[in-house]
Amino acid sequence: MSNWQSPEATARLKKRYAAERRFKALGLIAIVLSMTFLAVLLFTMLKNGISGLDWAFLSGSDSTDPANAGVWSAVKGSILTMLVTLALAFPMGVLAAIYLEEFAPRSRWVDWVEVSINNLAAVPSIIFGLLGLAVFIQVMHLPRSSPLVGGMTLALMTMPVIVIAGRNAIKAVPPSIRDAALAVGASKVQTVFHHVLPLALPGILTGTIIGMARALGETAPLLMIGMRAFVSTPPGGVTDPSSVLPMQIFLWSDEVDQGFVQNTSAAIIVLLFVLIAMNGVAIYLRNKFETRW
Amino acid sequence: MPITFLLICVIGLGVIAWAMSRARSAHFAPVAGKLKLALPGHYGLYAAIWTVVPALLVAWLWTFISPGLVHGAILADPAAASLPAFDFERDTVLNEAFALAQNPDAFASNPIAQQLAPVIAAAQSKFGWMGAALSLIAALAGGSFGYTRVKAGFPARTRIERIVLVALLVASFVAIITTVGIIASLIFESARFFSMVSPIDFLFGTNWTPDTMASATSDMGDDLGAVPLFWGTFFIGAIIAMLVAIPFGLMSAIYLTQYASPRARSILKPMLEILAGIPTVVYGYFAALTAAPFIRDLATAIGITNASTESALAAGLVMGVMIIPFVSSMADDSIAAVPQAMRDGSLAMGATTSETIKKVLIPAALPGIVAGVMLAISRAIGETMIVYMAAGASANLSANPFERMTTVTYQIAALLTGEGSFDHPTTLSAFALGLVLFTVTLILNIIALRVVKRFREAYE
């Protein structure tokens, strides 16, 4: 039987502790390198873009001259597109989540709905663009490159995210709340809409904001439905040709003129600022209203 | 059709019906020995639904009927007699006239179109108002019917709830309709493509030189062999990106779950998640602006001649960084799902933390981690903007990461944003590529989701 204080055992232990430290350092390095990448990315954009960020840039429209080009037409296009997406995806997503969580019987149809929602959440975004192109533009003849078609396409993409977040939020509401409402004579529908839904709403809103933030940064599906036109006037309504902020970044990044490097970076700062603000609101909502039952 | 006017009227009528029915039901005397069947709000809602829904239904149907009526009115006009007899010319003139009727400043070269424009405008306005009137009649009729049903014994609550249930059911079927829509549109357009180009040429050909202007002849298949695209996609998304994402994602998950203090974790994890929230177009721009020139200089420094600015490596590396948080959170979940008892047992036997992780936690969490990697691959191969901006357009069957390479997603985007007509096989090949991409990601997702589910059940 070997003694744990023998030189061999001590050496062995030393080796094991060294391996332990190496492993821990590797983990730290992985995180630090990822953070460094993030820092370099943000720093590059700030360095290139911050001097181009002024009121004229925020309120101007696209132009062939980099000094006069601004982001307002693209921002307005983004706002209109997001309004369409929200108006379609939020009610649909919440209603579908309620049905699947509270009313759905165990049947093959419902299994199919669940499978398609889980898969849709992982389908590449460009495929939604192909769907939008084939159905909304070629079959339904809706106006090309309009916020309406863009918003509808993104709504199909965002809905599964909202459904999944909504189901989790509804699932987290304890059954005792439902039992109490049913016991005093509320119907199933009243129970859900008067008691379960208000309690689940913060969770649903958090999921919705995260889904909308993803939709706001999306470019590929909008490329498919032709939202890459040169738009020098802000769109007046949801059927006018328009651009969106990520698309404006993409179009400017393609320009040969060096002046557009500053514009592209400045537009990226605007986009990242909005996205970080949206995610901040989502985290705030989650922390403020999260109830542990 | 005067849509705004109609909407305001219909909603106004709905509100009136709601208020009247609500007021009426408020005075119902309780029926002796019976429970109340509905609240005043239910009666109000019931009448409002009967007002609004039929009206909107009529308006919607009218949008299908009225173009035919407008068309008939135009043909009956004397100016239409001088329309050219040939279908194509006739359609051109009519289209010009319609555009002119919509917008008086529109360009119209044909004098007949200018003559017809006012006729069209008049007909459109006439039939528009006719539709609005019909719709309002439907609103009034429906509203009156709903109002007459508001009686003491009428179970309005049950009726309303039945409608609510139907709405819930319809909403949840949107997901299925979307899936079916994706599959149907991809298969339909791909079938058109495969009727012109043989699937064997497409799936196994190694030469990809699409030309949307070439005449559609029978040897199109020689230029549309997609193997270089599949290789580029696989090389960038499943090899280079994963070489970055798997070690970094896994190690950061291990550090965050096993070593970091709760305080450090609460700061580091959201920061790592910022990486996942950055739009892909920003990564693409960063890859093209900073990463690609850096890699070109690196290639030149290690002695590779004619290194290009666009390279598979630049796109793959940046894509890998984008995927890190995804792999990390999947690994995080899988490790957290391993029962605490297994970890405690290993530590109690005298193993160090790293030994426990390597010998116990990772083997136990492996199915979940593998599923996470599969989902990550499915994400990487469907990613468009990074490769569009950094990987290049030339199809290249090569294992050299410093060369330009193109991917399935790049070609879909390039073919459909080009000037090609939608009947040309080269343009249609984008849908066939989409079908391949969809199928592959679907298989990856289904297997991964199944593994995750089974893995969770194993430890529950």
Chai-1 contact restraints between the chains, C-beta under 6 A:
chainA,res_idxA,chainB,res_idxB,connection_type,confidence,min_distance_angstrom,max_distance_angstrom,comment,restraint_id
A,R16,B,T352,contact,1.0,0.0,6.0,A-B,restraint_1
A,E20,B,T352,contact,1.0,0.0,6.0,A-B,restraint_2
A,E20,B,S354,contact,1.0,0.0,6.0,A-B,restraint_3
A,F23,B,S354,contact,1.0,0.0,6.0,A-B,restraint_4
A,K24,B,Y259,contact,1.0,0.0,6.0,A-B,restraint_5
A,L26,B,M251,contact,1.0,0.0,6.0,A-B,restraint_6
A,G27,B,M251,contact,1.0,0.0,6.0,A-B,restraint_7
A,G27,B,I254,contact,1.0,0.0,6.0,A-B,restraint_8
A,G27,B,Y255,contact,1.0,0.0,6.0,A-B,restraint_9
A,G27,B,Y259,contact,1.0,0.0,6.0,A-B,restraint_10
A,L28,B,Y255,contact,1.0,0.0,6.0,A-B,restraint_11
A,A30,B,F248,contact,1.0,0.0,6.0,A-B,restraint_12
A,A30,B,M251,contact,1.0,0.0,6.0,A-B,restraint_13
A,A30,B,S252,contact,1.0,0.0,6.0,A-B,restraint_14
A,I31,B,S252,contact,1.0,0.0,6.0,A-B,restraint_15
A,I31,B,Y255,contact,1.0,0.0,6.0,A-B,restraint_16
A,I31,B,L268,contact,1.0,0.0,6.0,A-B,restraint_17
A,S34,B,I324,contact,1.0,0.0,6.0,A-B,restraint_18
A,F37,B,V321,contact,1.0,0.0,6.0,A-B,restraint_19
A,L38,B,L275,contact,1.0,0.0,6.0,A-B,restraint_20
A,L41,B,F286,contact,1.0,0.0,6.0,A-B,restraint_21
A,T44,B,T290,contact,1.0,0.0,6.0,A-B,restraint_22
A,M92,B,A171,contact,1.0,0.0,6.0,A-B,restraint_23
A,M92,B,V174,contact,1.0,0.0,6.0,A-B,restraint_24
A,L95,B,L168,contact,1.0,0.0,6.0,A-B,restraint_25
A,L95,B,A171,contact,1.0,0.0,6.0,A-B,restraint_26
A,A96,B,A171,contact,1.0,0.0,6.0,A-B,restraint_27
A,A96,B,S172,contact,1.0,0.0,6.0,A-B,restraint_28
A,I98,B,L168,contact,1.0,0.0,6.0,A-B,restraint_29
A,Y99,B,L168,contact,1.0,0.0,6.0,A-B,restraint_30
A,Y99,B,S172,contact,1.0,0.0,6.0,A-B,restraint_31
A,L100,B,S172,contact,1.0,0.0,6.0,A-B,restraint_32
A,W112,B,I176,contact,1.0,0.0,6.0,A-B,restraint_33
A,V113,B,S172,contact,1.0,0.0,6.0,A-B,restraint_34
A,V113,B,A175,contact,1.0,0.0,6.0,A-B,restraint_35
A,V113,B,I176,contact,1.0,0.0,6.0,A-B,restraint_36
A,S116,B,A175,contact,1.0,0.0,6.0,A-B,restraint_37
A,S116,B,I176,contact,1.0,0.0,6.0,A-B,restraint_38
A,S116,B,T179,contact,1.0,0.0,6.0,A-B,restraint_39
A,I117,B,A175,contact,1.0,0.0,6.0,A-B,restraint_40
A,N118,B,L449,contact,1.0,0.0,6.0,A-B,restraint_41
A,N119,B,N445,contact,1.0,0.0,6.0,A-B,restraint_42
A,A122,B,N445,contact,1.0,0.0,6.0,A-B,restraint_43
A,P124,B,G382,contact,1.0,0.0,6.0,A-B,restraint_44
A,P124,B,T441,contact,1.0,0.0,6.0,A-B,restraint_45
A,I126,B,T384,contact,1.0,0.0,6.0,A-B,restraint_46
A,I126,B,T409,contact,1.0,0.0,6.0,A-B,restraint_47
A,I126,B,I412,contact,1.0,0.0,6.0,A-B,restraint_48
A,I127,B,G434,contact,1.0,0.0,6.0,A-B,restraint_49
A,I127,B,F438,contact,1.0,0.0,6.0,A-B,restraint_50
A,L130,B,G434,contact,1.0,0.0,6.0,A-B,restraint_51
A,L131,B,G181,contact,1.0,0.0,6.0,A-B,restraint_52
A,L131,B,I182,contact,1.0,0.0,6.0,A-B,restraint_53
A,L131,B,S185,contact,1.0,0.0,6.0,A-B,restraint_54
A,A134,B,S185,contact,1.0,0.0,6.0,A-B,restraint_55
A,V135,B,G181,contact,1.0,0.0,6.0,A-B,restraint_56
A,V135,B,S185,contact,1.0,0.0,6.0,A-B,restraint_57
A,L156,B,T178,contact,1.0,0.0,6.0,A-B,restraint_58
A,V189,B,E161,contact,1.0,0.0,6.0,A-B,restraint_59
A,V189,B,V164,contact,1.0,0.0,6.0,A-B,restraint_60
A,G217,B,P279,contact,1.0,0.0,6.0,A-B,restraint_61
A,T219,B,V281,contact,1.0,0.0,6.0,A-B,restraint_62
A,T219,B,M385,contact,1.0,0.0,6.0,A-B,restraint_63
A,A220,B,T384,contact,1.0,0.0,6.0,A-B,restraint_64
A,A220,B,M385,contact,1.0,0.0,6.0,A-B,restraint_65
A,L223,B,A413,contact,1.0,0.0,6.0,A-B,restraint_66
A,L223,B,T417,contact,1.0,0.0,6.0,A-B,restraint_67
A,M224,B,L416,contact,1.0,0.0,6.0,A-B,restraint_68
A,P246,B,P279,contact,1.0,0.0,6.0,A-B,restraint_69
A,P246,B,V281,contact,1.0,0.0,6.0,A-B,restraint_70
A,I249,B,V281,contact,1.0,0.0,6.0,A-B,restraint_71
A,F250,B,V281,contact,1.0,0.0,6.0,A-B,restraint_72
A,S253,B,Y285,contact,1.0,0.0,6.0,A-B,restraint_73
A,I268,B,V282,contact,1.0,0.0,6.0,A-B,restraint_74
A,L275,B,G277,contact,1.0,0.0,6.0,A-B,restraint_75
A,N279,B,G277,contact,1.0,0.0,6.0,A-B,restraint_76
